[in-house]
């Protein structure tokens, strides 16, 4: 069964940085587009960034200029570098393909931005 494992989340102060990791397990890593999603308390899951198999990124307006998505296909890993973090970035972060999330959802990784 193909699934993903997210890691790298932590408690960080506003303005800080984190790097998230998404490792795809169970099959070869070949998807047209992979995305990072997040779900804040009381809110629905939203896409924050996506990246094509060839490395072309796209970002939600709320994170553009602060986050950078990248991927290493041989390592079956998708990364999310998060800089200048804000309290509103607090959420559980997940990875999956896009536009339809067909992979088995992982447990996500908690990012908490607070002083």
N, C-alpha and C positions, 0 to 999 in steps of 0.2 A: 504494500500500500504506500503510495507516494504521500509524504507529509513534510512539513517544514518545522524547524526549530528556531525560534527567535531568542536572541540574547543581547546583552549589552545595556539594558535599561538600568536606571539607578535614580537615586535622589540627588538632584543637582540644584544649585542656586540660580536665580535668574541671571542671564548673561553667560552661563556656563555652556559646556559642550559635552556631547556624548556621541559614541559611534555604535550603531546597532548592527547586528549580524543576523542573517537569515540563511540557514543551511538547508538545502533541499535534499531529502533522503528518500530512498526507495526506487529511484530510477535515474537515468541520465538527466542532466540539466540542460534541457532544450525547450524553451518556451518563447513565444513571440514577444510577450511583454510581461514583466514582473512588476508588482507594485507593493508599496508600503501603505498600509492602512492603519488607522488609529480609531479608538473608541474611548471617549471621555465619559466620566460618570453621568448617567442620565441622558446620554446622547447616542445617536446611531453611529455605526461605523462609517468612516469616511476615508476616501483615498487622499493621501497627501503627496505621493510621488510615484511615478512609474518610469520604467526604462525598457527599451526594446532589446531584443536579443543582441543587436549590434551596438548597443550602448547609448542610444539617443534618449535623453531624459525629458521629463515633463513634470511640472510641480503645481500644486495647488497655490492659489494666490497667497494664502496665509503663511506659507513656508518658503516661497520663492525668494532667493537671495540669502537664505539662512541655512537651508538643508541641501545636501548633495547626495544623490542616489548613484550607485555604481554597482557593477556586477563582475564576477570572475567566474566565467562559465566552467572552466576546468575544475575549479574548486566548488562548483555548485553552490555559490554563495552570492547573496545580494546584500549590499551595505547601505546604510543611511547615516551619513555624517550630519550631525545636528549642531549648529552653532547658534550663538545669541539666543539661547532658549528663553522662552517666556512662560509664565504660569499657565497660559492657555494651551500650551503644548502638552500639559499633563494628560496622559492617556495610557491605555494599553496599546502597544504597537504590534501589528501583525503583518506578515507578508503572504502574498498569494499572487496568482497570475491575474491578468486584467485583459479585457473588461469583465469577464466572467470568472469568478474565483472558484475554480474547479478542484484545486488541491485540497487535501484534508487540512483544515485549519489547525495551526499549532496553538499552544497555550498563550502565546504573546509574551511580550516583555514590558514591564511597567516602567514608565518614565514619569517621574514626579519632579516638577520644577517649583520650588518653594524656598523661601528664605526662613 
